Amino acid sequence: MTTITDTPAPASFRLSSLINDTRYRSYTFQFIALVAIIATMAFIGGNLVRNLAAAGLNISYDFLGAQAGYDINQRPISYESTDTHGRAAIVGLLNTLIVAFLGCITATVIGVIAGVLRLSPNWLVRKLMSIYVEMFRNVPVLIWILIIFSIMINTTPAPRAFKGEDATASMWFFDSVAVTNRGVFLPKPIYESGSLIVGIVFLLSIVGIFAFRRYARKQLYDHGKLIPTFWPSVALFFVPAILAQLVLGNPITLEYPELKGFNFKGGMTVRGSLIALWFALAIYTGAFIAENVRAGIQAIPKGQTEAAGALGLRPGRIMNLVVLPQALRVIIPPLISQYLNITKNSSLAIAVGYMDLTGTLGGITLLQTGRAIEAVLLLMLFYLTISLSISFVMNIYNNSIKLKER
């Protein structure tokens, strides 16, 4: 005999339900907390405005349109000392983005290699990687920045060493690159008519590489067909752009650095301060990423490796096709934090004279204009925007590789 019971109807809403009913209680406390935060921020903001008014001051960003009056040694875009503080801040922002991008890419490569080698069956390789990790992650990054900068200044030749028949130094790569104590002088691309088409072809080549590798992965997982990807990817990266360059009559040419007087002229200069900051952040953060990679690999059951070996896969393919794709689910979340650390630690650039966002907007501009509150608020906004953008992109990738329930 079956007994049918009616489901009790939900109780009607009353004002007391905001506290007594578990369906509404959490929303009530969240609303109270939100109101308290807004009231606190309003009180602090109002107090700041009143104190500024009492001192005869006001919050204004008109200073961004005033003449900066100072030079910036590393300029990714055109800049003169007669430009405005706003343009100086943009140059500093671009310098920060350059260091953050180069640091994240290099640290990832170093960290992945070191993390994999830390689990190597070779005792010497394993111990060397352990020494690297323990040495770099336990010494402050500022010290590594100063050490690498000092090495570059004291071990590289001066430009005059490249001059004359008695030259003690020579340029690299068919006399196109000069490494000096004033920086590294590189060929500079000169864009002419048709260069945009070459750029579009190059971008399409990169898209083609991702599409090809995705197709190769699908063939492997769906049909067990292993398609080589390295050399085809290299061909896709170089060949289309080179062909477009030749067909259009070389619209992109190179301006090579030449020694004139006491320094190199022409080409593109990468300051020693940028190189020191870049490598110090990459090597330092790479030690932390190596530990994340090691933990991610060790989180994969050993049976996965043994099963892949039983199918006849070589150790390298086992790591690339079986272990690392699964380990990424463990590696990516802490990797996001390391990318954010690189971005924030780039503010130490002022120690070696690299004019990043902190050195321009938060340094010389702040001291010249006296607008400390406005400059600091802008600094906070810029760094917050950069960090949130990195987190947003990495979280999208993290969601794309996470386990999906069926």
C-alpha positions as CSV (number, residue, x, y, z in Angstrom):
1,M,0.0,0.0,0.0
2,T,1.4,3.4,-1.0
3,T,0.9,6.5,1.0
4,I,0.9,9.8,-0.8
5,T,1.9,12.9,1.2
6,D,1.5,16.4,0.0
7,T,4.5,18.7,-0.2
8,P,4.0,21.5,2.3
9,A,3.7,24.9,0.6
10,P,6.5,27.3,1.2
11,A,5.7,29.8,4.0
12,S,4.6,33.3,2.9
13,F,7.2,36.0,3.1
14,R,7.2,38.2,6.2
15,L,9.6,40.8,7.4
16,S,10.9,38.5,10.1
17,S,11.8,36.0,7.4
18,L,14.8,38.2,6.6
19,I,16.4,36.9,9.8
20,N,14.6,33.7,10.7
21,D,14.2,32.1,7.2
22,T,17.4,30.5,5.9
23,R,16.3,31.3,2.4
24,Y,16.7,35.0,3.0
25,R,19.1,35.3,5.9
26,S,22.4,35.2,3.8
27,Y,21.0,37.9,1.5
28,T,20.2,40.0,4.5
29,F,23.7,39.8,5.9
30,Q,25.2,40.5,2.5
31,F,23.1,43.6,2.1
32,I,24.0,44.8,5.5
33,A,27.7,44.3,4.8
34,L,27.4,46.1,1.4
35,V,25.7,49.1,3.1
36,A,28.4,49.2,5.8
37,I,31.2,49.1,3.2
38,I,29.6,51.9,1.1
39,A,29.0,54.0,4.2
40,T,32.6,53.5,5.3
41,M,34.0,54.5,1.9
42,A,31.7,57.5,1.7
43,F,32.9,58.6,5.1
44,I,36.5,58.3,4.2
45,G,36.0,60.0,0.8
46,G,34.0,62.8,2.4
47,N,36.6,63.3,5.1
48,L,39.3,63.5,2.5
49,V,37.5,66.1,0.5
50,R,36.8,68.2,3.6
51,N,40.4,68.1,4.7
52,L,41.6,69.0,1.2
53,A,39.2,71.9,1.1
54,A,40.3,73.1,4.5
55,A,43.9,73.1,3.3
56,G,42.9,75.0,0.1
57,L,43.5,72.0,-2.1
58,N,41.3,70.0,-4.5
59,I,41.5,66.8,-6.5
60,S,42.3,67.7,-10.1
61,Y,44.0,65.9,-13.0
62,D,44.8,69.0,-15.0
63,F,48.5,68.3,-14.3
64,L,48.4,65.5,-16.9
65,G,48.2,68.2,-19.6
66,A,51.1,70.1,-18.3
67,Q,54.6,69.8,-19.8
68,A,56.6,67.0,-18.2
69,G,60.1,68.4,-18.6
70,Y,62.0,65.2,-18.1
71,D,63.4,62.5,-20.3
72,I,62.7,58.8,-20.4
73,N,65.6,56.5,-21.4
74,Q,63.5,53.5,-22.7
75,R,60.8,54.8,-25.1
76,P,58.5,52.3,-26.9
77,I,56.7,55.2,-28.6
78,S,57.9,58.7,-29.5
79,Y,58.4,60.9,-26.5
80,E,60.2,64.2,-25.8
81,S,60.7,66.1,-22.6
82,T,58.4,68.8,-24.0
83,D,55.5,66.3,-24.0
84,T,52.8,66.2,-21.3
85,H,52.8,64.3,-18.0
86,G,49.9,62.3,-19.5
87,R,52.1,61.0,-22.4
88,A,54.9,60.3,-19.9
89,A,52.5,58.2,-17.9
90,I,51.5,56.3,-21.1
91,V,55.2,55.6,-21.9
92,G,55.7,54.3,-18.4
93,L,52.6,52.1,-18.7
94,L,53.8,50.6,-21.9
95,N,57.2,49.9,-20.3
96,T,55.4,48.2,-17.5
97,L,53.4,46.1,-19.9
98,I,56.6,45.1,-21.9
99,V,58.4,43.9,-18.7
100,A,55.3,42.0,-17.5
101,F,54.7,40.3,-20.9
102,L,58.4,39.3,-21.4
103,G,58.7,38.2,-17.8
104,C,55.6,36.0,-17.9
105,I,56.6,34.3,-21.1
106,T,60.2,33.7,-20.0
107,A,59.3,32.7,-16.5
108,T,56.8,30.1,-17.8
109,V,59.4,28.5,-20.1
110,I,62.0,28.4,-17.4
111,G,59.5,27.2,-14.8
112,V,58.1,24.4,-16.9
113,I,61.6,23.1,-17.9
114,A,62.9,23.3,-14.3
115,G,59.8,21.7,-12.9
116,V,60.0,18.7,-15.3
117,L,63.7,18.3,-14.7
118,R,63.2,18.3,-10.9
119,L,61.6,14.9,-11.4
120,S,64.3,13.6,-13.7
121,P,65.7,10.2,-13.0
122,N,69.2,11.7,-13.4
123,W,70.5,12.5,-9.9
124,L,72.8,15.3,-11.1
125,V,70.1,17.1,-13.1
126,R,67.5,16.7,-10.3
127,K,69.9,18.2,-7.7
128,L,70.9,21.1,-10.0
129,M,67.3,22.1,-10.5
130,S,66.7,21.8,-6.7
131,I,69.6,24.1,-6.1
132,Y,68.3,26.6,-8.7
133,V,64.8,26.6,-7.1
134,E,66.0,26.9,-3.5
135,M,68.6,29.6,-4.3
136,F,66.4,31.9,-6.4
137,R,63.1,31.7,-4.5
138,N,64.7,32.3,-1.1
139,V,66.6,35.5,-2.1
140,P,64.6,38.8,-2.6
141,V,64.0,39.6,-6.2
142,L,65.4,43.1,-5.7
143,I,68.8,41.6,-4.9
144,W,68.7,39.6,-8.1
145,I,67.8,42.7,-10.1
146,L,70.8,44.5,-8.7
147,I,73.1,41.5,-9.2
148,I,72.2,41.0,-12.9
149,F,72.3,44.7,-13.6
150,S,75.8,44.9,-12.0
151,I,77.0,41.9,-14.1
152,M,75.7,43.6,-17.3
153,I,77.4,46.9,-16.5
154,N,80.8,45.4,-15.4
155,T,81.2,42.5,-17.9
156,T,80.0,43.9,-21.2
157,P,82.3,46.2,-23.3
158,A,81.9,49.9,-23.8
159,P,80.9,51.1,-27.3
160,R,84.5,52.4,-27.9
161,A,85.7,48.8,-27.7
162,F,84.0,48.2,-31.1
163,K,85.9,51.0,-32.8
164,G,89.1,50.9,-34.9
165,E,91.5,48.3,-36.0
166,D,92.4,47.6,-32.4
167,A,88.8,46.8,-31.4
168,T,88.5,44.3,-28.5
169,A,84.8,43.6,-29.1
170,S,82.7,42.6,-32.1
171,M,79.1,42.6,-33.1
172,W,77.0,39.4,-33.3
173,F,74.8,37.8,-35.9
174,F,76.5,39.2,-39.1
175,D,77.3,42.5,-37.4
176,S,73.7,43.3,-36.6
177,V,73.6,43.1,-32.8
178,A,76.0,44.9,-30.3
179,V,76.0,44.1,-26.6
180,T,77.5,46.9,-24.6
181,N,77.4,48.3,-21.1
182,R,74.9,50.9,-22.4
183,G,72.5,48.3,-23.6
184,V,71.9,46.0,-26.5
185,F,71.6,47.6,-29.9
186,L,69.3,45.6,-32.3
187,P,68.1,46.1,-35.9
188,K,65.0,48.2,-36.1
189,P,62.2,47.3,-38.5
190,I,61.2,50.1,-40.9
191,Y,57.6,49.8,-42.2
192,E,56.7,50.9,-45.7
193,S,53.7,50.5,-48.0
194,G,52.5,46.9,-48.0
195,S,53.8,46.2,-44.5
196,L,50.3,45.9,-43.1
197,I,49.5,43.0,-45.5
198,V,52.7,41.2,-44.3
199,G,51.5,41.8,-40.7
200,I,48.1,40.4,-41.4
201,V,49.6,37.3,-43.1
202,F,51.8,36.8,-40.0
203,L,48.8,37.0,-37.7
204,L,46.9,34.5,-39.9
205,S,49.9,32.2,-39.7
206,I,49.8,32.2,-35.9
207,V,46.0,31.5,-36.0
208,G,46.8,28.7,-38.5
209,I,49.3,27.2,-36.1
210,F,46.8,27.0,-33.3
211,A,44.2,25.5,-35.7
212,F,46.6,22.9,-37.0
213,R,47.7,21.8,-33.5
214,R,44.1,21.6,-32.5
215,Y,43.4,19.4,-35.5
216,A,46.4,17.2,-34.7
217,R,45.3,16.8,-31.1
218,K,41.7,15.9,-32.2
219,Q,43.1,13.3,-34.6
220,L,45.2,11.8,-31.9
221,Y,42.5,11.6,-29.3
222,D,39.7,10.5,-31.6
223,H,41.5,8.2,-34.0
224,G,44.8,7.5,-32.4
225,K,46.7,9.1,-35.4
226,L,49.9,10.9,-34.4
227,I,50.6,13.9,-36.7
228,P,53.9,15.7,-36.3
229,T,53.4,19.3,-35.2
230,F,56.8,20.9,-34.6
231,W,58.2,21.4,-38.1
232,P,54.8,22.1,-39.7
233,S,54.3,24.8,-37.0
234,V,57.7,26.3,-37.7
235,A,56.9,26.4,-41.4
236,L,53.6,28.0,-40.8
237,F,55.3,30.6,-38.6
238,F,57.9,31.7,-41.1
239,V,57.1,30.7,-44.7
240,P,53.8,32.7,-45.3
241,A,55.2,36.0,-44.0
242,I,58.5,35.5,-45.9
243,L,56.6,34.8,-49.2
244,A,54.4,37.8,-48.6
245,Q,57.5,39.9,-48.0
246,L,59.1,38.8,-51.2
247,V,56.0,39.1,-53.3
248,L,55.3,42.7,-52.1
249,G,58.9,43.8,-52.7
250,N,60.3,43.8,-49.1
251,P,58.0,46.4,-47.5
252,I,59.6,45.7,-44.2
253,T,63.3,46.6,-44.0
254,L,65.8,46.7,-41.2
255,E,67.8,49.7,-39.9
256,Y,71.0,48.3,-38.4
257,P,72.9,50.0,-35.6
258,E,76.2,51.7,-36.5
259,L,79.0,53.0,-34.4
260,K,79.2,56.8,-34.8
261,G,81.4,58.7,-32.5
262,F,81.3,57.4,-29.0
263,N,78.0,55.4,-29.3
264,F,75.9,53.4,-31.6
265,K,73.4,55.2,-33.7
266,G,70.3,53.9,-35.5
267,G,68.6,50.6,-34.9
268,M,66.7,49.8,-31.7
269,T,68.2,50.1,-28.1
270,V,67.2,47.8,-25.3
271,R,68.6,49.3,-22.1
272,G,70.6,47.2,-19.6
273,S,68.0,48.1,-17.0
274,L,65.2,46.5,-19.0
275,I,67.2,43.3,-19.5
276,A,68.3,43.1,-15.9
277,L,64.7,43.6,-14.7
278,W,63.3,41.2,-17.3
279,F,65.7,38.3,-16.5
280,A,65.6,38.8,-12.7
281,L,61.8,38.7,-12.6
282,A,61.8,35.7,-15.0
283,I,64.4,33.6,-13.1
284,Y,63.0,34.5,-9.7
285,T,59.4,33.7,-10.6
286,G,60.4,30.7,-12.7
287,A,61.6,29.1,-9.4
288,F,58.1,29.3,-8.0
289,I,56.5,28.2,-11.2
290,A,58.9,25.1,-11.2
291,E,57.4,24.1,-7.9
292,N,53.9,24.5,-9.2
293,V,54.8,22.3,-12.2
294,R,56.4,19.7,-10.0
295,A,53.3,19.6,-7.8
296,G,51.0,19.4,-10.8
297,I,52.9,16.5,-12.3
298,Q,53.1,14.6,-9.0
299,A,49.3,15.0,-8.6
300,I,48.8,12.8,-11.6
301,P,48.4,9.1,-10.6
302,K,51.5,7.0,-11.5
303,G,49.2,4.6,-13.3
304,Q,48.6,7.1,-16.0
305,T,52.3,7.1,-16.9
306,E,52.5,3.3,-16.6
307,A,49.5,2.8,-18.9
308,A,50.9,5.2,-21.5
309,G,54.3,3.3,-21.3
310,A,52.5,0.0,-21.8
311,L,51.0,1.4,-25.0
312,G,54.5,2.0,-26.3
313,L,54.8,5.8,-25.9
314,R,58.2,7.3,-25.4
315,P,58.8,9.2,-22.1
316,G,58.8,12.6,-24.0
317,R,55.4,11.9,-25.5
318,I,54.0,10.6,-22.3
319,M,54.9,13.9,-20.6
320,N,53.5,16.0,-23.5
321,L,50.4,14.0,-24.3
322,V,49.4,12.4,-21.0
323,V,50.9,14.0,-17.9
324,L,51.1,17.8,-18.7
325,P,47.6,18.2,-20.1
326,Q,46.2,16.8,-16.9
327,A,48.7,18.6,-14.7
328,L,47.6,21.9,-16.1
329,R,44.4,21.7,-14.1
330,V,46.6,21.9,-11.0
331,I,49.2,24.3,-12.3
332,I,47.1,27.1,-13.8
333,P,45.5,28.5,-10.6
334,P,48.7,29.2,-8.8
335,L,50.3,30.2,-12.1
336,I,47.9,33.1,-12.3
337,S,49.2,34.4,-8.9
338,Q,52.8,34.2,-10.2
339,Y,51.9,36.3,-13.3
340,L,50.3,38.9,-11.0
341,N,53.5,38.9,-8.9
342,I,55.6,39.6,-11.9
343,T,53.4,42.5,-12.9
344,K,53.5,44.0,-9.4
345,N,57.2,43.3,-8.8
346,S,58.0,45.2,-12.0
347,S,57.5,48.4,-9.9
348,L,61.0,47.7,-8.5
349,A,62.4,48.9,-11.9
350,I,63.2,52.3,-10.3
351,A,66.1,50.5,-8.5
352,V,68.0,50.2,-11.8
353,G,66.7,53.4,-13.5
354,Y,64.1,51.8,-15.7
355,M,61.3,54.2,-16.2
356,D,58.1,52.2,-15.8
357,L,54.7,53.4,-14.5
358,T,56.0,53.8,-11.0
359,G,59.0,55.7,-12.1
360,T,57.1,58.2,-14.3
361,L,53.6,58.7,-12.8
362,G,54.5,57.6,-9.3
363,G,57.9,59.1,-9.3
364,I,59.0,62.2,-11.2
365,T,55.5,63.4,-12.1
366,L,54.3,63.1,-8.5
367,L,57.4,65.0,-7.2
368,Q,57.1,67.8,-9.8
369,T,53.4,68.4,-9.5
370,G,52.9,67.6,-5.9
371,R,49.6,65.8,-6.8
372,A,50.3,62.7,-4.6
373,I,46.7,61.7,-4.1
374,E,45.8,61.9,-7.8
375,A,49.0,60.1,-8.9
376,V,48.6,57.3,-6.4
377,L,44.9,56.8,-7.3
378,L,45.9,56.5,-11.0
379,L,48.7,54.1,-10.1
380,M,46.2,51.9,-8.2
381,L,43.8,52.1,-11.2
382,F,46.4,51.1,-13.7
383,Y,47.8,48.2,-11.7
384,L,44.3,47.0,-10.8
385,T,43.3,47.1,-14.5
386,I,46.4,45.1,-15.6
387,S,46.0,42.5,-12.8
388,L,42.3,42.0,-13.5
389,S,42.9,41.7,-17.2
390,I,45.6,39.0,-16.6
391,S,43.2,37.1,-14.2
392,F,40.4,37.4,-16.7
393,V,42.3,35.9,-19.6
394,M,43.9,33.1,-17.5
395,N,40.6,32.2,-15.9
396,I,39.1,31.8,-19.4
397,Y,41.9,29.4,-20.2
398,N,41.6,27.6,-16.9
399,N,37.9,27.1,-17.5
400,S,38.6,25.6,-21.0
401,I,40.9,22.9,-19.6
402,K,39.0,22.0,-16.5
403,L,37.2,18.6,-16.2
404,K,33.8,18.7,-17.7
405,E,31.2,16.4,-16.2
406,R,29.0,14.4,-18.7
